[in-house]
Amino acid sequence: MKHWKRLLDLIIMINLSICLVYAFYVGLVVFKVEGIGVILGNGAPEIPFETLVTRRLYCIEGYVVLGVFILYLAYRERIWKFNHAE
């Protein structure tokens, strides 16, 4: 009974980690604009609107996943009621 809790906890943490890395990778590397780089700065008006919105949406997704991951790490002891004496 105890092992499935640990396995499910590990699966949730791996899934959230992969989602976080994927969202920021796609938002900052895949949709990188040539000649401007990862950080847009003053180059934001020069890129197409669709690319700008796509980058922002992927980064927002990354921040949402980061928030969920932080909340999960904060409450995982209460959720699963792990016994550290084992």
C-alpha positions, 0 to 999 in steps of 0.5 A: 500500500505504501509503495504505490503512494511513493510511485504516484508521487514520483510520477506526478513530480516527473510529469510537472518537471517535464511540463515546466521544462517543455513550456520554457524550452518551447517559449524561449528557444523554439520561438526564438526570433533570429537576430534578437535572441531569447530576451526581446528587450527593445526588439519586441515591436519588430517580431510578428504578433503571432510569434509574440503571443505564442511565446507569451502563452508558452511562458504563462503556461510555464509559470502556471506549471511552476506554481502548481509544482510549488504548491504540490511540493508544499502540500505533498506531505499532507496529501500523501501522509508519508510516515518518515519512521519507515 
